[in-house]
């Protein structure tokens, strides 16, 4: 596999936004993604300093995927991670996760995933995170708030790299800061 680097995307005019937009819309259902204009607002200078959007770039400067993160007080939350279909199963996703884990230092890294029986791809996605050191937080029923009016809450599962200091506090911060609920 080529070396993968994460390049910060800090403006709507960044050339990577077109690639990210396309992969974002093809990888996540409407109920699991914020409206594109809202995401772009988050990366504008000074808008949300603890939100980061990164393009994953391979050694030939080709777009390989993206990840968006939120630096919360006690954890780093991965909101979205997607790999270009032609580059899947080549270690790109794992390299992105390893880089994000390095960014988090000793703080837990948290992701939301679909429930195992929600669709045919969910067990494979869960297994991917497990291979990279994530554990299901099966002790809580978790619902992602809607990203936009008219969308439903979505039952998901939280996975983390290490125990959270206070799970209830984390969920409240996640819903307040990330979902503006």
C-alpha positions in Angstrom: 0.0 0.0 0.0 1.1 3.6 -0.7 1.8 5.9 2.1 -1.3 7.8 3.2 -1.2 11.3 4.7 -4.0 13.4 6.1 -4.2 16.9 4.6 -6.4 19.4 6.5 -9.2 20.9 4.4 -9.8 24.4 5.6 -11.9 26.1 3.0 -14.7 25.5 0.5 -12.3 26.4 -2.2 -9.9 23.6 -1.4 -9.6 21.3 -4.4 -10.3 18.3 -2.2 -13.8 19.4 -1.3 -15.2 18.1 -4.7 -13.8 14.6 -4.1 -15.0 14.6 -0.5 -18.5 15.8 -1.4 -18.8 13.0 -4.0 -17.5 10.2 -1.6 -19.5 11.6 1.3 -22.8 11.4 -0.5 -22.1 8.0 -2.0 -20.9 6.5 1.3 -23.5 7.7 3.9 -27.3 7.6 3.8 -29.0 11.0 4.2 -30.0 10.2 7.8 -26.3 9.7 8.7 -24.8 12.9 7.2 -25.2 16.6 7.8 -26.3 18.7 4.8 -23.2 19.6 2.7 -23.5 23.4 3.2 -23.5 22.8 6.9 -20.4 20.7 6.7 -18.6 23.3 4.6 -19.6 26.0 7.1 -17.7 24.1 9.8 -14.4 24.3 8.0 -14.5 28.0 7.2 -11.8 29.9 9.2 -12.8 30.5 12.8 -16.1 28.7 12.4 -15.5 25.6 14.6 -11.9 25.2 15.9 -12.5 21.7 17.3 -13.9 20.3 14.0 -11.4 19.1 11.4 -11.9 17.7 8.0 -9.0 15.8 6.4 -8.5 14.5 2.8 -6.5 11.2 2.7 -3.9 11.5 0.0 -1.7 8.7 -1.3 2.0 9.0 -2.2 1.1 9.9 -5.8 -1.0 12.8 -4.6 -4.2 10.9 -5.4 -7.4 11.3 -3.2 -7.9 8.1 -1.2 -10.7 9.1 1.2 -11.5 11.5 4.0 -12.1 11.7 7.8 -13.9 14.3 9.9 -13.2 14.6 13.6 -14.3 16.6 16.6 -11.8 17.2 19.5 -14.0 17.0 22.5 -12.7 17.6 26.1 -12.2 14.0 27.0 -12.1 12.2 23.6 -11.7 12.5 19.9 -14.9 11.7 17.9 -14.7 10.5 14.3 -17.9 11.8 12.7 -17.3 10.3 9.2 -14.6 8.2 7.6 -14.8 6.9 4.0 -12.3 5.4 1.6 -12.5 5.6 -2.2 -14.1 2.4 -3.5 -11.1 1.6 -5.7 -8.8 1.8 -2.7 -10.7 -0.2 -0.2 -9.2 -3.4 1.3 -5.7 -2.0 0.8 -5.1 -0.7 4.3 -6.1 2.9 3.6 -8.9 3.0 6.2 -6.6 1.4 8.8 -3.9 3.9 8.1 -6.4 6.8 8.5 -7.6 5.3 11.8 -4.0 4.9 13.0 -3.2 8.5 12.2 -6.4 9.7 14.0 -5.5 7.6 17.0 -2.0 9.2 17.0 -3.7 12.6 16.9 -5.8 11.7 20.0 -2.8 10.9 22.1 -4.0 9.1 25.2 -7.7 10.2 24.8 -10.3 7.6 23.7 -11.3 7.7 20.0 -15.0 7.2 19.5 -17.1 6.3 16.4 -20.8 5.6 15.7 -21.5 2.5 13.7 -24.6 0.8 12.5 -26.1 -2.0 14.6 -24.8 -5.4 13.5 -28.2 -6.6 12.1 -29.1 -3.3 10.4 -27.8 -4.1 7.0 -25.5 -6.7 5.3 -22.4 -4.4 5.5 -22.7 -3.5 9.2 -20.9 -6.6 10.6 -17.9 -6.0 8.2 -17.7 -2.4 9.3 -17.8 -3.3 13.0 -15.2 -6.0 12.4 -12.9 -3.4 10.8 -13.1 -1.1 13.8 -12.5 -4.1 16.1 -9.4 -5.0 14.2 -8.2 -1.5 14.9 -8.7 -1.6 18.6 -12.2 -0.4 19.0 -14.7 -2.0 21.4 -18.5 -1.8 21.3 -20.1 0.2 24.1 -22.9 -2.3 24.3 -24.0 -1.0 27.8 -25.9 1.9 26.3 -28.7 2.3 23.8 -27.5 5.1 21.6 -29.5 7.2 19.1 -27.9 9.7 16.7 -30.0 12.9 16.6 -31.3 14.0 13.2 -28.9 16.1 11.1 -31.7 18.2 9.7 -35.4 18.9 10.4 -37.6 16.1 9.2 -35.0 13.4 9.5 -35.4 10.7 12.1 -33.2 9.7 15.0 -31.0 6.8 14.0 -30.2 3.9 16.4 -26.5 3.3 16.2 -23.8 1.8 18.4 -20.8 3.6 19.9 -17.4 2.1 19.7 -14.3 3.3 21.5 -10.6 2.7 21.8 -10.6 2.9 25.6 -13.2 3.5 28.3 -14.7 7.0 28.4 -14.3 8.8 31.8 -18.1 9.4 31.8 -20.3 7.9 29.1 -23.4 10.0 29.9 -21.3 13.2 29.8 -19.8 12.2 26.5 -23.2 11.5 24.9 -24.5 14.9 26.2 -21.4 16.7 24.7 -21.8 14.8 21.5 -25.4 15.7 21.1 -24.8 19.3 22.1 -21.6 20.1 20.3 -21.7 17.9 17.2 -25.4 17.7 16.6 -26.4 21.0 18.1 -29.3 19.4 20.0 
